[in-house]
Amino acid sequence: MSERLIIFDTTLRDGEQAPGIALTPDEKVTIAHQLARLQVDVLEAGFAASSSGDFQAVSRIASEVQGPVIASLARAHPDDIDQAWDALRHADRARIHVFMSTSPIHMERMLRMTPAEVLKASVEGVRRARRYTDDVEFSPQDATRSEYPFLIDVCRAAVEAGATTINIPDTVGYATPADFLELMKRIYAEVRGDRSDVTISVHCHNDLGLAVANSLSAIAAGARQIEGAINGIGERAGNTSIEEIIMAVKTRQDVFGVEIGADTTQIFDTSRLVSQLTGYPVQFNKAVVGRNAFAHESGIHQHGVLRDRETYEIMSAESIGQRGAQIVLGKHSGRAGFADALNNLNISLEEDEFMQAFAKFKAMADRKLEIGEDELRAIATSGPSGLAAAEVEMVGINVSGGHDTTPTAVVTLSRGGVVSEYTGQGGGMVHAAFSAIRQCFGIEARLVDYRVVPVTAGADAMAEVNVVVRVGDITYSGKGVSTDVVEGSAEAFVDALNRAIGAK
C-alpha cells in the first residue's frame, strides 16, 4: 500500500502575506470552508499572534471548519505559542507550527542571536507547544542557506523536545531540485531515521520558479508533507502551488508512488474563489487552473483533441472541476433561472447577496446578449465580501472630458440611505472617479495597485477590476465587475473604502 502524502495548505497564512492581500475574517472563513471541501490535510489558518484580525480568523476557523487539522504559526516565543493555542483550542484537531531562523544571515542580522541561543529557543518553543497539543511542527527558517551540521542539530533537538513534524523551508527560493534532494536525504537519514512518529515536510518558495520542482524532488528523499498555497500565492514570487502538487502526484503515480486524499474536482472552484477574494488574477498559462490550461488553438492540436482528448491532454478539465458545457443566460432570464445557474456552479448566496447579484446580472444582461459561466461567477462574487453591509453604495456614474478638456466624473452614492452626488477631476476617467468617491468617504486613501482582468473576450467583454488602497499603514482590496471599465473601477474603489471604514 502506498504511503500518504500530507497536503499542508498555507493560503490563509503565507499566501495572504503577498503584497496587497488583506482578507477579512469572513473571507478567510469562506476560503477555509472551500479548502475543507478540497480535503486538504492541514489548514494553516493564520499567525494568531500577528494581529487581532488574524487571531479572530484562526479562532473562527478552528471552531467552524471541520475536516482538516487546523494550524497556527508561532515564533519560538512564549507569547506567540500561548496565543496560538488560545485561538486553536476549539479545533477538533489542532497543530502549533513553531519556527526559528537558523541561517547565519538571519541569526546575525535579524535575530542578533548566537547559534546556541537559537538552539535553546527552538527547544523551549517546541516544549511549550507540546504542553497544549501533541501535534507540533517545527520549521528552521531559511534552512537552505543554513550550515547543514547546525541545521541538523537544531532539527534533532526539536524532535527530542516533542516535534512530530520537521518542516524544511526554502524560505527565499534558493534551492535547485538536485541540491534540495541531497539536503532532504540528509534530513531524513539524520533527523528522522527509523522514527515512524516523525514526518518530514518541505515548504518551498518560488523565487527561481522552482518551488514545485523542489517540493516534488523531496518526495523521493522521504518527505511526506508538502506545504504550499492555492494558485501559488505568497510573498515575493509566491509559494509552491498546491493544485500543481496534487495533480502532478495524481497524474504521475508511476513516478511518485504516494497517495493524496484531496478531492481534485474542487480544485477549479478553490482557485477561482482565492483569486476573487484576494484580487490576484490567475495567469492565463498557469498550470492546471489557468484559462488556457485546457485550451487548444493549433489546428494540429485541435484535430488530435477532437479525435481523442488524450492526444494532447494528460488530465481532463472535469478532473479538476471544470465543466464542459457553458451556462448561458440572457436579459429574459428570471430569478429561477439565475438561481439554478448559480446552483449548477455550486455557488450559494444569502438572500441579500442573491438580490444584489441578481440586480447586477439584470443590469449586465441589458448590455450583453448572453452571459456565460465565467461572467456568472464574476457577478456572484463581485459584492462587498466580508462586510456585514456596505455603508456606501454606488448608484450611478457619469464621466466626461477628453483630449482637450479635463476628465470629470460625477458619481452618485448612497450613504446611510442618503443619496448625494460627488464631482471629481483627474488625469483620466478612472482617476476622476476615484477623486469623486474619496470625497464621500472623507478619508485619505492612496491607490497602490490597479488591475483590470478580462472575464470574457469580445467588444462587449466583461472586466473584473481589482484595486488596492492604502489608508494610513494598512492596505485594503476591492473589486468590481462591469462591461464598462470606469464603472467597474468605481465599484472596486467603493468596495475597498467600505472595507477601510468597516475596519475602524
Secondary structure, DSSP 8 states (H G I E B T S, - for coil): --EE-EEEE-TTTTGGGSTT----HHHHHHHHHHHHHHT-SEEEEE-GGG-HHHHHHHHHHHHH--SSEEEEEEESSHHHHHHHHHHHTT-SSEEEEEEEE-SHHIIIIII---HHHHHHHHHHHHHHHHTT-S-EEEEEETGGGS-HHHHHHHHHHHHHHT-SEEEEEETTS---HHHHHHHHHHHIIIIITT-TT-EEEEEEB-TTS-HHHHHHHHHHTT--EEEEBGGG--STT-B-BHHHHHHHHHHTHHHH-EE----GGGHHHHHHHHHHHH-----TT-TTTSTTTT---SHHHHHHHHH-GGGT-SS-GGGGT--SS---B-TT--HHHHHHHHHHTT----HHHHHHHHHHHHHHHTT-S-B-HHHHHHHHT-S-TT-SS-SEEEEEEEEE--SSS--EEEEEEEETTEEEEEEEE-SSHHHHHHHHHHHHHTS--EEEEEEEEESS-STT--EEEEEEEEETTEEEEEEEEESSHHHHHHHHHHHHHHHHHHT-
